[in-house]
Structures are given as C-alpha cells and as structure tokens.
C-alpha cells in the first residue's frame, strides 16, 4: 500500500512541475502524452516532452500502479475541463 501511495505522490509532484507555467492547451497535451505512455495507448509515444514524468513509464507493466500514477493527471484533466470530479477508466 505504501508503494502505491508513493507512486501517486511522485506522479503528482512531477506533474505539478511539468505543467507549471504551461498554457491550458499545453497541459492538456502533456496529459494526453502521459496517459498514452503509461497505459500503452500509443506504443510509439515520445516521452521527450514529458521530461521527468517519463520515468513513470515503468508502471506500464503493472495495472494497479498505472492507475495510481494517473490519478493526479486525471484530476488535472477534470480541472482543465471544469469538472468537479473524475471517473477513471470511464
């Protein structure tokens, strides 16, 4: 359980660093890249724009850890869209 919390916190911290100073559109693009990279939606996803977030690529192999790593990013997407909550995987 502690490992899952650490992944979530690390991902949230890295995400905050990556989106600070970015436009809303740039933040949405980073979200799409991150989700594509972690969930394997894009096998050729380039991690160059993700910088430190690319280290979380390793969680791709572990379904429960993917969701932990993506939680903060899904929350970011909901905030950018003006939604009060998120539905992960829906």
TAJOTA-V553435 format. One record per helix or strand of 3 or more residues. SS is the DSSP state (helix for helix, strand for strand). FROM is the first residue (numbers start at 0). TO is the last residue. If there is no record, write none. Layout:
ss=SS from=FROM to=TO
ss=SS from=FROM to=TO
This chain:
ss=helix from=1 to=18
ss=helix from=23 to=38
ss=helix from=47 to=60
ss=helix from=62 to=79
